[in-house]
Amino acid sequence: MQMLDENLSKNIMQTLRKADCSLTIDEIARRTSIHRVTASKYLAVMEAIGTVKMRSVGKAKLFLLRGRHEK
């Protein structure tokens, strides 16, 4: 399993915590000022370890912190 930069992981989690709904990879990347590919890799690892959950809607992947529910 890849090791994640703790600050970047926390930044992504804070972004998801502040969001009113699930966010796409592009939205997370824009809100955290990181490259889309970096956000995608971090989110894949975070999903694998159970920090976030992902659902697909068409081509989009929507992410939400595990334990949070859509409003």
DAPE-V579885 format. One record per helix or strand of 3 or more residues. SS is the DSSP state (a for helix, b for strand). FROM is the first residue (numbers start at 0). TO is the last residue. If there is no record, write none. Layout:
# DAPE-V579885
{{SS	FROM	TO} {SS	FROM	TO}}
This chain:
# DAPE-V579885
{{a	5	17} {a	24	31} {a	35	47} {b	51	56} {b	59	64}}
